[in-house]
Amino acid sequence: MDNDPVMSDLPLRIAQVSEHASPLADDIGSTDSGGQNVYVRELSLALAARGHHVTVYTRRTSPRQPRSVPLAPGVDVVHIAAGPARELPKEDLAPLMGDFGAQLALHWRDHAPDLVHAHYWMSGIAALSGARRGSIPVVTTFHALGLERIAHHPDREQAHRERERERERERVGSERTVAHIADAVIALTPLEVEYLTRAMGVPPEKIAIVPVGVNTEHFTPDGPAMPRTSRLRLVATGRLVERKGVRTVLAAHALLDELDVELLIAGGPAPEHLDDDPAVIALRAHAGPNVTFLGRVPHARVPELLRSADAYVCAPYYEPFGTAALEAAACGLPVVAPSTGGLATHIRHDTTGHLIPHPATPDALAAALRHVLTGRARRAALADAAAAHARAHYSWPHVTGQILAIYRSLLQPAG
């Protein structure tokens, strides 16, 4: 049928809902900004590059934010008024999703998209609420599941742990509801599929696995690199939150003193606020010599940092994404990490990096780093394979093609 956008490949109007992770964020690595911000931005840009029009809906966090901001040709970001127009912790946003969904419904009454893709469980609640009065298909990507967080979260003081568990149980119930009502669920890893099907009872036929992507035009082995010393260099990037396991990385680095290895850690507050940041102060107490906290590095400059290193290291308690590790691999770095979540999927042991048993221990992590760092030829082979693997399997054009196929399957006329 000539007028069928599915059959004729006409441009689609696609809504991306990302309540707390704006694609406009330039503070990747701060408390609530990370892989999801990058994912939503890169997917939106890749969809627009194929001729589709994308509108990203995210929560208004400042009274100075305009209602709509163009991100790129074919991509607009709309700020939704839900709650106070200021930054709020992600954990405080769930009660605002009713207002968020009501605003989406009003917007879609006059500007209905062909399809909605919700990111994170709270966005799923808002998107389903906004789309329920029409016939708009809703796809959801959770990016992280409450059940996985419960299973792998570190032990804490009992009262605090119980409060967190109660909040996570409420989240799991909402995730189950969203997954069952949504028209399709895009899972990032096989492990996520196991949680969705076995623990949450989601029908397998409505789940598709599509991994995260990486911008292989920006993250490349060739290009400018930050200055370095004659020491071997390890790099770790990401938020300085407990579940990222930065203390384990610091302890492992301390066991490599015979190799003269420096460790650069990017993430957390802006560089000028490092000395006042409680997380940095606490981590510095566990850091040995030759450890440098860089603070937040603009995402555009991360490739320069990665290219200056000999290997990338991380030790999260759980890692549903693994975006930062993929970025390192795309820049030609061997990745040393525990075998969990996205890391277990994206890293090929002794081919593109080195996986250790999960949860990571300092001794196991140090032994793996020593194995990678002490063999120049082995390290070069891992680096070449890592970059090639990222280009072949995780480029955004490749990932976007898989996601578009899911979109189109939902828009296909019945019969």
N, C-alpha and C positions, 0 to 999 in steps of 0.2 A: 504494500500500500504506500503510495507516494507521500501521503500526509502523515505517516506513522514515524515519529522521531526515532523509534527503536530500529525500524527496518531501514530507514533512509539515512540514518546517522546524522540527523539534524542536531544543532546545538541544544543542549539541555540547560534548564534553569535549576541549579543545584544549591540547596541551602546546607551550609555546614553550621552546626550548633556546638559551640565550645564555651561553656559558661564562665570558666575561670582562666582558660589558657588562650589568650589573644594572639593571633598571628602577627600583631604589631609589636609584640614585646621585644625589647632589645636588652633585657636583663636576664637572658638565659643563664641558669645556674644559681639564681636566687631562690628563696624558699619555695615559692609556688610556681616557678617558671622553669620549664625543662623540655623534655622530649615531646610532650603533647603540643606545646606551642609550635615547635619546629614541624611536627607532623602535619598539623592543620595548615600551616602556611605553605609547606612544600606541596601537599596534595592539592590545595587550592590553585597554586600557580601552575602545576602540571595539568590540571583539568582545564584551566583557561588557555594554556598553550595548545590544547586540542580543539579549541573553539567553543568551549562551554562557558556559560556565565555562572560565576560562583558568588554567593553572598554568605559571608561568615557572620554569625550572630554571637556576640560575647557580651558580658555584663559591663555596664558603665561603671568605671571606678574613679572618675574625676568629673566635677562639674564643668571642667574646661573641654572635655571630650566632645567633639561634634557628633551629631547623630550618625553620620555616615562618612567613612574615610576610604578613598580609593587606595588599595594596596598595590595594584598593578592593573594593566588593561585586562578587563574581564573579571576582576576580583574586587569586591567592595566589602568593607567591614562595617557592620551596623552595631552600634552600642545600645544595648537594651537596659532601660531603667528598671532595676529590680533591687530594692533595698537602698541603703545610703550610697551616694556616689563617691565612694572612697574604697581603698584597698581593704579587703577583709580576708581573714584566714580561710582557706578552702573549706575547712571543717565547719565554718559558720554559714555556708551558703545554702544548704539543703532547704531550710524553711523559706527561702526566697524563690524557689523554683516554680511555685504556683503563680506568682506575679510574672516571672520570666515567661512561662508558658502562655499566660493570658496576653502578654505583649506580642508574642510570636503569632498567636491566633489573629490578633488585630492586623498585624502586618501582612500575614498571608491571606487575609480576606480580600485584599486588593492586589497583592503581589504573590500569588501562589506559585511556589516552585514545583517542578516536576517530581522532585524527590528531596528528602531530608536525610542528612547523615549526621547523627549525634555522636559526640565524643565525650566519654566519661559518663558515669551512671547518672549524675545530676542533669547533665545535658539531655540524657535519654528521657528523664521524667518531663523536662520542659518541652522537648520536641514532640513527644507523644501527646502531651496536653494541647500543644498548639495545633497539631495536625488532626486531632480527633474529630473535628466537625467536618472535615473534608475527606477526600479519598487520596491523600498524599502518602505514598509509601515512605516508611521510616526505616533506615539502616542504623545500627548502632555499633560503635566500637568502644569497648570499655577501657582499653589501655592499661587498666590494672583492676583486679578483682579483690573484693573484700575478703573472700575466703583465702586467697593466696596471701594476703597481708596478715591475716590472723595466723596462718600456718607458719609464717617465717619471721614475724616481728620479734625483735629482741625482748628479753625479759626486762621488766621494769619494776619499780615499787608497786606493791600489790594494789593499793587503792587506785593509783593512776592507771594501772593495767586493766582493772575491772571497768573503769569508766571508758577506756578505749575499746574494750571488748564489747560493751553494750552498744556503743556507737557503731562499731563494725558489724554487729549483728543486725542492726537496723539497716545499714547499708546493704548487707547481703540480701535482705528481704526486698529492698527496692531494686537491686540488680536482677533478682530473679523475675520480678514483675516486668521490668523493662525488656529483658531477654525474651520472655514468653509473648509479649504483646508486639514487639517490633517485627517488621516483616522479614528482616535478615540480620544476622549478627556476624560481624567480621572479627575473627579472632586473630591474634598476632602470632601465637605459637601453638603447637600441639598440646602442651601442658594446659593452656587456657581452655582448649576444647574439652579436656578431661574434666576440669572443674565445672564447665558449663553443662556437660551432659550427665556425668555421674553424680555430681553433688547438687546440681540445680535443676536437673530434669529437662533441659532444653532439647527439643528434637534435633538430632544431628543434621537432618536435611536442611535446616534453616541456618546452619553455621558454615562459613567458609573461612579457610585460613589464608590470610594475606599478610606477609611480614611487613615490618616497618621499612621505610626507604631511606636512602641517603643521597644527597646531592653530589653525584660523582663528577659534576663539572666544577664544583667549588672545592670539594674535598678530593684532592689528587696528590700523588706522590711528588709531582714536580711543581715548583713555584717558590715564592719567598719563604724563608724560614727565620725564626727568631735566632738571635745570636746564642752561641753556646760555648761552654768551656771544653777542656779536653776530657772531662769526666764522662762516663756513661750517663745517659739521662733517661729517667722514667718520667712519664706524665700521667696524671690522673685528673679527670675533669668531672664536674657535676656538682649538684647541691651538697652542702656540708651537713646533711641530715643523718641521723643515726643509722637508718637502714642502708645507707650507701657503704658502710663499713670502712670509713676512712681510717679509723684507729687500727684496724687490721693491716691496712696498707702501710701505715707508719711503723707498726711493729715488724712487719716483714722487711721493710727497708733497713731498719736498724740491724737486721741479721746479715746484711750484705756489706758490712764495713770493709771486708777484704777486697772488694771489687771497686771501691771508690766511685760510688753511684750517687748522683744527685736526684732528688725527687721534686718535681714541680707540681703543685696542686692548684688547679684553676676552678673557681666556683665560690659561692658565698657572697659577701658584701662587695661593694665597690672598693677598689684598692685603698682609697683614703680612709675607709672605715674599718680596715682590718684590725687595728690595735684596740678598737672598742667593741668588737663583735664577740659575744659570749661563746659562740661555737668555735671560732678561731682561737680564742684564748684557751679554751679547754683542749683543743686538738694540739696546740703548740706545746702544752705540758707533756704530751706524749711523743713529741717529735725529737729525733736526734739531730746531729749535724747534717748539713747539706740538704735540708728540707726548706723549700721556699713556698709560702702561700702567696699566690698571685692575686687573689680576689677574683672578682668577676671579669672575665675576658669577653669582649664583644664577639658574638657568634661569627661575625665576618672575619675575625682574626684568629679563630681557633685553628684553622689549617696551618698557619705560620707556626703556632706553638707545637702542633703535632709533628710537623716535618722536622723540627729541631731535635726530636727525641729518638731513642733507640728502641723503645717498647712502651706500650700502654698497659696500665695496670688498674684493676678495680677489684673490689671484694664485697659486693652488696649482699645483704641477707636474702633479698629476692630482687629480681630485675625483670619485670614484664616486658620492657622495651629493648634495652641494649642499644639505643640510638648512638650514644657517645662512643661505644666500642666500635660500632659500624663506621662512624666517621673516622676513627683512628685507623681502622683497617683500610678504608678507602684512601687514606694518605700514605699507605705503605708501612704501617706499624704492626708488628706482631702483638696480639692481645693476650695478656695473661689474666685469667679470671676464673671464678668458680663456675661449675656446671649447673646453672640455674636459669629458668625462664628463657628469655630471649638470647642470653649469652650461650646457653647450651645449644640453641638452634643455629645461631649465626656463626659461631666459631667452630672451625674444623680442627680438632685436636691434632697437634703436631703437623698440621698442614698450613693453617693460617694463624695459628697461635697455640696457646697451651692452656688446657682446662684442668682444673684441680677439683677434687671432691667438694661438694657443698654440704655444710657451710665451710667457708674458707677459714683456715687457721694460719697464723703468721709463719709457722714452720713450713707448711705445704706451699704457701704462696712464695716464700723466699726460695725454696728449692726449685720451683718452676721458673722464677725469675733468673736464678743462677744458670739454669739450663739454657734459657733463651739468650742471656747476655754474654755468656762465655764462649759461644761459638759464632764467629763472624759470618762464616759461610752459611751456617744453619739459620742465623738471624736474617740474612739477606734473602734466603729462599722463602722463609716464612713471610717476609715483607712483600715480596713479589706476588706470592700466592694470595695474600690477604687483599691486596689492591685488585687483583684480577677477579677474585671471588665477589667482592663488593660490586664491581662494575657489572658482572654477569648476572647477578641475582637480586641486587637491591637498589638499582638505580630507580629514580622516581618515575621515569617513563615506563619502566617494566612493571613496577608496583601499581601505577595508576591504570595501566591497561587491565590488570586483574580486577581492580575495584570497579572500573567502568563496566566490565562484563557483569558484575553483580547488580549494579544499578539497572542495566538494560534488561536483565532477566526479570526484575520486578516490574518493569514498565511494559513488558511483552503482553499483548492482549491475550486474554484467556481463550483457549481453544485454537 
